[in-house]
Amino acid sequence: MNKEQLEVLETASEYIVKLIDGMYETVNYFQSDKEKQGLEMIPLLGDGIAYIIDVITVLPLDIDSSVVININTQLAELIQGLEYCDYVLVSDILNYEIIPIFNNVKEGMSCIIEKQDKSEDKSNKEDVDYVTLTGH
């Protein structure tokens, strides 16, 4: 992984923490009967999710294809919950399906960055091998 790619990954790694926090905040809004605030968060979450998906599919990472498929499946169910104004379902999908996937992606990103840092300690010219990110 080159320097620019590593910088993108580091930025995404910092951002995903904020995204996950925003997901928890949205869950809390829906669980506290503050649907209006929860609904206001949905477009922001969508933008953040799209950004992370772009990063993990564009960078030279060995991505288990089930990660993106699983995210898309859960997003389709979330959208259906929104269409039916089923905010319990929306909250549950975020809390029990989407957040765990993004926590796994976050851990995978951290692992890649850590391996890159160790590689740079050994030699500034070495690249890190692919690391597999899984959605499980």
C-alpha positions as CSV (number, residue, x, y, z in Angstrom):
1,M,0.0,0.0,0.0
2,N,1.5,3.3,-1.0
3,K,1.6,6.4,1.2
4,E,-1.5,8.1,-0.3
5,Q,-3.6,4.9,0.1
6,L,-2.4,4.6,3.7
7,E,-3.5,8.2,4.4
8,V,-6.9,7.5,2.9
9,L,-7.2,4.4,5.1
10,E,-6.1,6.3,8.2
11,T,-8.7,9.0,7.5
12,A,-11.4,6.4,7.0
13,S,-10.3,4.6,10.1
14,E,-10.8,7.9,12.1
15,Y,-14.1,8.6,10.4
16,I,-15.6,5.2,10.9
17,V,-15.4,5.7,14.7
18,K,-17.5,8.9,14.3
19,L,-19.9,7.1,11.9
20,I,-20.4,4.3,14.5
21,D,-21.0,6.9,17.2
22,G,-23.6,8.5,14.9
23,M,-25.3,5.1,14.4
24,Y,-25.6,4.6,18.2
25,E,-26.9,8.2,18.5
26,T,-29.6,7.4,15.9
27,V,-30.5,4.2,17.6
28,N,-30.9,6.1,20.9
29,Y,-33.1,8.7,19.2
30,F,-35.5,6.0,17.8
31,Q,-35.5,4.1,21.1
32,S,-36.3,7.3,23.0
33,D,-39.3,8.1,20.7
34,K,-37.4,11.0,19.1
35,E,-38.1,9.9,15.6
36,K,-37.7,13.3,14.1
37,Q,-34.1,13.5,15.3
38,G,-33.4,9.9,14.3
39,L,-34.8,10.6,10.8
40,E,-32.6,13.7,10.5
41,M,-29.5,11.4,11.1
42,I,-30.4,8.9,8.4
43,P,-29.0,10.9,5.4
44,L,-25.8,11.6,7.3
45,L,-25.4,7.9,8.0
46,G,-26.1,7.1,4.4
47,D,-23.3,9.5,3.3
48,G,-20.9,8.0,5.8
49,I,-21.7,4.4,4.9
50,A,-21.2,5.2,1.2
51,Y,-17.8,6.8,2.0
52,I,-16.6,3.7,3.9
53,I,-17.9,1.4,1.2
54,D,-16.0,3.4,-1.4
55,V,-12.8,3.2,0.7
56,I,-12.9,-0.5,1.3
57,T,-13.8,-1.3,-2.3
58,V,-11.3,1.1,-4.0
59,L,-8.2,0.5,-1.9
60,P,-6.1,-2.6,-2.5
61,L,-7.6,-4.6,0.4
62,D,-8.6,-8.2,0.3
63,I,-12.2,-7.7,1.0
64,D,-14.5,-10.6,1.7
65,S,-17.3,-9.8,-0.8
66,S,-19.8,-10.8,1.8
67,V,-19.0,-7.6,3.7
68,V,-20.5,-5.2,1.1
69,I,-23.2,-7.7,0.2
70,N,-24.2,-7.9,3.9
71,I,-24.2,-4.1,4.3
72,N,-26.3,-3.7,1.2
73,T,-28.8,-6.3,2.4
74,Q,-29.1,-4.7,5.8
75,L,-29.5,-1.2,4.2
76,A,-32.3,-2.6,2.0
77,E,-34.1,-3.8,5.1
78,L,-33.5,-0.5,6.9
79,I,-35.0,1.4,3.9
80,Q,-38.0,-0.9,4.1
81,G,-38.4,-0.1,7.8
82,L,-38.2,3.6,7.0
83,E,-40.8,3.2,4.3
84,Y,-43.2,1.6,6.7
85,C,-42.3,4.0,9.5
86,D,-41.2,1.0,11.6
87,Y,-38.6,2.7,13.7
88,V,-38.2,-0.2,16.1
89,L,-37.0,-2.2,13.0
90,V,-34.8,0.6,11.9
91,S,-33.2,0.8,15.3
92,D,-32.8,-2.9,15.6
93,I,-31.1,-3.2,12.1
94,L,-28.7,-0.4,13.0
95,N,-28.0,-1.8,16.4
96,Y,-27.8,-5.5,15.8
97,E,-26.8,-5.8,12.2
98,I,-25.1,-2.7,10.7
99,I,-23.1,-1.5,13.7
100,P,-21.4,-4.9,14.2
101,I,-20.4,-5.0,10.6
102,F,-18.8,-1.6,10.8
103,N,-17.1,-2.5,14.1
104,N,-15.5,-5.4,12.2
105,V,-14.5,-3.2,9.3
106,K,-13.0,-0.7,11.9
107,E,-11.0,-3.5,13.5
108,G,-9.8,-4.6,10.0
109,M,-8.7,-1.1,9.2
110,S,-6.8,-0.8,12.4
111,C,-5.0,-4.1,11.8
112,I,-4.0,-3.0,8.3
113,I,-2.6,0.3,9.6
114,E,-0.8,-1.5,12.5
115,K,0.8,-3.9,10.0
116,Q,1.8,-1.0,7.8
117,D,3.4,0.8,10.8
118,K,5.3,-2.3,11.7
119,S,6.4,-2.7,8.1
120,E,7.7,0.9,8.0
121,D,9.6,0.2,11.2
122,K,11.5,-2.6,9.4
123,S,11.9,-0.9,6.1
124,N,10.4,2.2,4.5
125,K,10.2,0.4,1.2
126,E,8.1,-2.6,2.1
127,D,4.4,-2.8,1.4
128,V,1.9,-4.6,3.6
129,D,0.3,-7.8,2.2
130,Y,-3.4,-7.8,1.8
131,V,-5.5,-8.2,4.9
132,T,-9.0,-9.7,4.7
133,L,-11.9,-7.8,6.1
134,T,-14.9,-9.9,6.9
135,G,-18.4,-8.9,7.8
136,H,-18.8,-11.5,10.5
